[in-house]
């Protein structure tokens, strides 16, 4: 039995464990264990959304057992205190874990550069608990500040200083600027009383971005009334104050530290493994420790300078995403005695959001980057987040992400504004749903009566063959037979020489030609008469109208019924048999998709029952094909 231990449930650890599980799923002689002190994976890039109350607290947590549902990965909750590389074991206060292959992905922690009082008097911002604590602090300061009579104390309560103007600091202060406006309105505080300061010892904010994007970011921050302090040496952080340079002492009850990171506490205590660059583990091109065989490093813990580069790989999420498959491949290659792959990362750029509606990004291919701002930058950021989440927990988390980023948002705090977030009670849609169903039911029953009384050929859901020699008389006969129905009007419009009473919706020629080709193949004989399949297709359409009508009226599977309505409308439209009345069907169906059957409908009872049983299916849990 080969024992693979992945230490750390961050971006790198989770992705590596998933890649290993997929590669080794058919190997019964392998045991994969992931160890972390928390039962969840934290989306560290979204911490700012929770701290500024844009996203719910649990939106940035993903249960580790959910991530590995259906995979051969054992999740162990423990805090490792030491690694014995010679004995190939990890030790905690309660257990010892032996390994044949070890992947270290313990991430980073804040570094304070030895500045007096920095660690003791600031809020760190590098974990789920940090984000929740800061969220409560911000609200507490507004609550207390609204009641405080002493002007100096009140000013200190309503001053917020973010030390560090990299991605984390700028994203945080941008979110706080939007949140400030909401809190000021709630607590009746003049926004001019609230100070937001982002400070850095570097000469500019976001230093790894092009200057043009830095200028755009600065302009937007100032538009949000954020004070930017750069080139200011942080000499000391006191209890309730921070020195931004020699003469700029700022009184603030809330000081947040985002100025830099170093290797995790565990990595910092390891003395028998080579480290560089703030406690990062030195690896070779295979991401294997240069000191210990079968010990691999992923994510922020990697110190590796790729061939042709002068700087080590950056501590960013994409580094973890690119390193994970390389490590998984190399472990499997070592087990099988095949060549290993070298790590040759090709990074696709960086992006930063400044609040919920604006961002800057420098993205593209390594040799061709594109600078994006505003809507397009935010769009790129969201698409990359969705791509990552789809690889971790698939549809389940992507759905949740879309809900809290686009649909369940308040105060228009989304890059698409509030256009998708206005949620009306579904009971307003009940009359429309019943009316749409009743019209389908009426049309279906009316056609069914004609079939019973006169035969199936008396309804014309399929037009006459267009190449008949006597096409005009055939069309006229069709109109006479169906003039009492909605489809009669549509049929008449297909041959204007027969009747010009009703206009059909226009259809592009290439679509109409494709439809005619298909119908010639399936529904017409060489002499222009209908095939046997045409008869059953028309009967099926009539039955579908009746079934859709009943389902909409009783509110059963309303979303599917509404989508089917749109599908039928599109199908009829492609034959040039759709009158303008069909637009009403489509519009009503679109309105009814969003849960109209959950009020005074069977969906209220049936969907929850089905959802419980659906989630029990192994393949559903394995591919995360459910919502929470």
N, C-alpha and C positions, 0 to 999 in steps of 0.2 A: 504494500500500500504506500503510494507516494502522498505525502502530506504537504499541501500548499497552504500557507497562511498569508492572508492579506491583512495588514495592520492599518486600520483607518478606513472610516466610511465616508470620506470626502469624495470629491469628483474623481480623482485618480483611482482610489481604492475600489469604489463602486464599479466603475467602468472596467477595470482590470478583472475583477471577480466575475463580472458578467461575460466578458470575452473568454475567460478560462472555462467557465461553465459550458459555454456553447461549443468550444473546441473539444472539450473532454467529456461531453455528455454520454458518449458510448463507451467510455473507459471505466469499468467498475473498480479498477485498482487505484483510483485517485480520490482523495478527500480534500475538498476546498473549504477553508474556514475563513470567515471575515470577522475580525475583532474590532469593536469600537466601544467606547464608554457610553455612547448614546444609542437609543434604539431607532434613531432616525438619521437620515441624510439631510443636511442643511444646504439650501440654495444660497450660498454666501453672496452671490452677486445681486440678490434681491433684498438684502437686509434693510436697505434704506427705505423700501416701500412699507415695511412693517413699522419701523421706527417713526415714520411720519404718517402712520395710520391710513395709507392708501390701500394696502392689501391686508387681509386678515392674518393673524399671527400664524395659524396653522398652514397657510398657503406656501410657506417656505420650508416646510418639513415634509419629508417623504419617509414613511415607515420602511425600514430596511427589509423586514420580512415580506412586505408587499413587493419591493423591488426584486427580490429573489424567489418569489412564488413560482413554483414549478421548475426551479433550477436546482442543480446539485451544489448548493452553497449553504453551509451551516453558519448562521449568524450568532455570534457569542458576544454578550454584553459584559465587558470587563475593562479595567484600566491597567495597561501594562506598565510596569515600573522599571523593567530592565530587560535587555536582550543579551543572551549569552551566545555569541557568534560561534565560539569554538564548540560548545555543547549543542548548538542548533536548537535553542529553546528560548521561549519568551516567558517571563515571570511576572505575576501580579501578586497581590496580597493573599489571594485565595486559590490560585491554581498555577500550573506550569503547562505550557503548550509547546510541543515539539514540532519541528518542521523539517522538511527536505528542501523546500523552496520558500523563501520569504520575500514578500513585497512590502516595502515600507512606504506608506502614504499617509503619514500622520499630520501633514499640513504645516501651517505656520501659526505663530502667535505674535502679538504686537511687540515691537522693540522700542525702547524709550531713550536710547542713545546716552544713557547716564545723566539725563537732565534732572536736576533735583525736583522732587515732588511730582514728576510727571505721572508715574505709575499710581501713586497714592491718591492724587487729586483730580484725575480725569476719568471719564467714562471710556472704557475700551469699546471697540466696535469690530468684533471679529467672530461673533457666534450668535446663535439664535437667542440665547439668554441676554446677550448684550443689546440686541435690537429691542427686545421686549422691555428691558430695564430703561433704555433711553426713551422709548415711547411713553412710559409712565412718568419719567422725569419731566419731559416736555410738558405734558398735561398738568402735572403737579405744579410746575412753575407758573403756568398761566392761571391756574386755580388760585394759588397763593398771591400772585401778583395783582390779580383783580381786586383783592381785599386789602392789600398793603397800602398804608397811608404814608409811610416814610418814603420820600422820593428816591433817595439813594439806594435803599434796600430794594425798592420796586424795580429800579433800573437794573440792578444786578440780577434780579430774578428773571427779567425779560431780555437778558443778553445771553446769546448762545455763541460759543466760539468753537470752530472746528479746526483743529491743528492737523495740517496735512492737506495739500491741494492736489493730490493725485486723483485717480478715478474714484476711489471710495469717498474721499472728502467732498469732492465736487458733486457727486451724485447725492450724497446725504444732504448737503446744504441746499441743493436745488429742491429736493423734496420738502425740506423743512420750510422753505420760502412759500411753497404752495399751502402747506399745512398751517403756517402762521396766519394767513388770511382767514382761514376757516375758524381757527381758535379765537382770533380777535373779534370776529363777528359773534361767536358764541359767548364770549366773556365780556363783551362791550369794552374792548381795549382798542385804543387808537393804534393802528399799525405802525405809526411813526415812533411809538415807544419801544418797539421790539427791534433789537439789533441782532443781525446775523453776520458773523465774521468768519471768513475762511482764510487761514494764514499758513504760510509755508516759508521755510528757510531758503528754498530755491528761488531763483530770480523770476520764475513764471509758473503759472498753474499748468497742469496736464503736460509736463515737459516732453513726453514721448510723441505727442501729436504735432503735426505741421503748424507753423506759426499762424497760418490763415485760420485754421480751426480753433486755435487758442484764442485768437482775437474774437471770433464768433462766440465762443463760450464765455469770455469775459463780458462781452456786450450783453448777453442774455442774463448773466448773473447780476449785472448792475441794473438791468431792467427789472429784476426781481428784488431790487433794493438789498442786495448782498454786498457787504464790504469785503474787498479783496486786499489782503496784506501779503506781499511777497518780499523776498530778500530780508526777512526779519528773523534774526537769530532768537530762538526760544531759550532764554537763559534760566527761567525758573517757573514752576507752576505751584502757586500757593493754594490754600484752601479758600476758594472763592475768587481767585485772581490768576492772571497769567501775564508774564512779561513778554511782549512782542517787540523785541529790540530793547535798546538801553533805556529809552524814555517813554515807551508806550506801555503803561501798565493798565490792563483792562480788568475791571471787576465783573465777574460772571459766575453765577451759581452752576452753570452747565458748560463744562469744557470737555469736548470729545476728542480722543486721540486716534487719528487715522494716518499718522506720519510714516509708518514703515512696519515691516514684519521681519521676523527671523524664524529659524527652524523651531519646531515644536519643543516643548519642555523635555520630552523624552529624548529626542535627537540631541538636544543640547547636553544631556548627561552622558552620552555614549563617548567613551574616551579611546576606544580601540577601532575607530573607523574614521577615515580621512574626511575632513569637512573644510569648506571654504565658503566665502560670501554669506555671512550671517547664518552659520550653522546649517548649511546645505551639504548633503552627502555627495562626494565626488564619485562619478560613475564613468564607465567606458562607453564606447559607441553603442553597446547593446543595452545600456541602462542598468548594467550590473555593477555593483560596488567594486571598486578597484582593489579593495582589501579582502573581501570575503566572497567566495564563489557561491552561487545560487542565492545571493541576496540582491534583489532588484529594488530600484527606487522609482517612485512615480510622483507626478504633481510638483508641488512647491518644494519638496525635499530634494529635487534633482539639482546637482551642479554639474553641468556638462556643456562644453563649448563645441558646437558642431563644426565640422570641417569647413574652413573658409570664413568662419565668423570670429569676431574678437570678444564678444560678450557671451556669457552663459545664457541658456534658454530662460525666457522670462517666467516669472511666477504668475501665471494667468491660466484661466480655465482651459483655453485651447491647448496649452502645453500638456495638461492632463489627458485631454481627449485624444491627442495624437500619440502620447506615450503609451497609453493603456494597451492598444492592440499590438504594439511592438513588444512589450513585455510579455503579454500572453503568448504571442507567437514564439518568443525566444525560450520561454519555459517549456512549451510543448516540443520545440525543436531540440532542446537539451535532453528531454526525456526520450525522444525518438532517435537521437544521434544525428540529426540533420543540421545544416548550416543555419546560423542565426542571422537576423536582420539588424542592420545598423539604423540608429535613430537619425533620420534626416527630416526634421520638421519643416514644413512649409506653412508659415502662419498667414492667416487671412485678414489680419488687421485688428484694429481696436475700435471700441465705441464707448461712449459715455452718455448717459441720459442726465439732463438737467431739469428735474421735475418730470411730470408725467407726459408733457406735450412737446418737449424740445430736446434735441440731442445733437451731438456731433460724432462723426465716424470717419475713419480712414480705413477702408476695407477694399478687398479685391484679391488679386493674386500676388505672390511675392514680388514679381517684376512689374506689376501694374496695379497701383492702388488708386482708389477713387475717394474723393472727399465728399461726404454727405452731411447735410445739416437739416434740422427741423424734422418734418414729417418722414422723409426718406431715411434719415438716420435712425429714427425710432422704429420705423418699419423693419429695417435691417436687424436691429437689436432684438425685436420680438421674434422675428423669423429664426434667428440663431438660437434663442432660448427654446422655442418650440422644437427645433431640430434636436437640441440636446435632450429635452424631456422625452421626446418620442423614442430615443434610444435607451432611456432609463426605465420609464414606466408606461411607455406607449400612450395609447389613446386616453387612458384614465387621467393622467396628469396634464396632458395637453388640453383636455376639456376643462379641467379645473383652472388651468392657467388662463385660458381664453375667457372664462367666466369672470375672474376677478380683474383681468386687465382690460376687457372690452365691454362686458355686458353688465356686471354687477358693480358698477363704479358710481361714486357720488361726486357731485360738484364738478362734473365734466373732467375728472382727472384721468384722462386717457388720451393717447395721441390721435384718436378719432373723435375726441370730444365726448359729448353725451348722446350722440346720434343713436348708438345701439343700447344705451343704458336706461332708456325710459320704459319702465315696465308697468303696463296697465293691468289691473285685475282681469283674469281670463273670463269672468262672468259677462263682461261686455261683449264677448265674441259668441256667446251662446246663440242669440237670435240669428246671427249671420251663418253660423254652422248649421243650424236647423233649416234655414232657408235654402242654403246650398244643397244640403242633402235632399230636401223635398223636391227641388227642381230636377236633380238627377233621378230620383225615384219616379217622378211623374213621366219624364222622358222615357225611362226604361219600360215602365208599365204600358205606356201608350204604344210603344213599338211592339211590345210583346203581344198586345191585343191584336195588332195588325197581322202579326205572324200567325196567330191562332185562327183569325177570321179569314185572312186572304192568302196566307202563305209567306214564306220568308222572302220571296223575291219582291214583295211589295214595299220593303224598306230598303233604302239605298244609303248605307253607311259607306259603301264603296262606289265611286262614280262609274258610269259606263265606260267601256274601253274607248280611249280617245281616238283610235284609228279606225273605228267603224265607218263604213262608207256613208251611212245615214246617221251621222253623229248628232245632227241637229234634232232630228225627230226622236232619236233615242233619249236625248237630254230632255226634250219637252215631255216625253212620257214619264221620265223620272220625276220631273217637277210636278206633274199631275198626280203622281202616286204619293208624293210626300209633302205636298203643299201645306198640310196641316201641322207640320213639325218644324222644330228649329233647324234640323238638318235639311229640310226641303229648301229653305231659304238659301242655305249654303250651297246645296247642289245646283240650284238655279244659277248662282253666280259663276259657277265653273264654265258655263257655256252661255255667254252673254247673248248669243244669237237666239237662244230659246227664251230667255227672260232677263230683263235688266232691272227687276224690281228690287233686288238686294245685292249689295257689294260684298265680295269676299275680301278677307284680309290679304294683303299682298304677300307673295312668297318669292324669294329669290329664285331665279331660273335654275341655278345649279342644284338647289335643294329639290325643286319640283321635278327635275329630270331624274334625280336619284330615286325619288319616290315612285315615279312612273316605271322606272326600270324594275324596281322591286315588285310592284304590283303586276307588271306584265309577266314576271317570272312566277309569281305565286297565285294570282287571282284570276287571270284571263286565259281562256282557250284561244287557239289560233283564229277561230271564227268570231272572237269578241265576246262570247258568252262567259259566264262565271264558272270557275272551277268548284269542285266539292269543298276545297279548303276555304274559298270565299264565303260559302254558306255558313260554315261553322265559325268563321271569324266574325261574321256579322251577328250571329247568335251570341257569340262570346262577348261582343261589345255591348249588346243589350243586357246581358246578365251582369256585366261589370257595372253598367249604369245603375242597375237595381241594387247590387251589393254595396256600391259606394254610397248610394243614397241612404240605405239603411244604417250603414256604419257611421256616417256623419250625423244622422239624426240621433242615434243612441249614444254617440260619442265614444265609439270603440276604435282603437288604433287610429285616432284622428289624424295624426301627423302623416301616417302612411297613406290614408285615404286622400288627404289633401295633396300629397305629392303625386299620387296616381291620377288625380283630377288634372293636375298640370300636365302630366305625361300624356293623357288622352287628348287634351286640348292641343298640345304640340303635334301629336300624330295627325289629328284631323286638319290642323292648319297646313301641314306639308302637302296635303292633297288638294288644296285650294277649296276646301269645303267648310272653312270656318268663317262664320259671319262675325260681325262686330260684337254680337252678344257673347261670343266665346271669351272676349276680354274680361267680362264680368266674372265668368267662371274662374279664370286664372287669378284675378285679383282677390276674389273671396277665398280661394284655396290657399294663396300665400298667407293671408291674414290668419287662417285657421291652423297653420302648421304648428305654431308655437304653443301647444298645450291647451287648445280650446276644449278638448274633451275631458280635462281634469276638473271641470265644474259642471254639475248636472249631467254627467256622462259616465259611461262604464270605465273609461280610462282611470278614473279616480280610484277604482277598486282593483282593476285588472293589472295595470302597469306596476304598482308596488309589489303585487303578488308574483308577477313574472320576474321582476328585477331580483328578488330574493333568490329565486331558483336559478336564474341565469348566472348569478355570481358564484353558484356552487359548482358549475361545470369546470373541470380541470383546464380545458383549453381556453376558456374565458379568463380564468385567473392567470394562466400562463402568459397570455398576450395582452392582459390589462384591458379587455374589451368591455369595460363597464364604467359607470360614473359613481361617485360617492354620494 
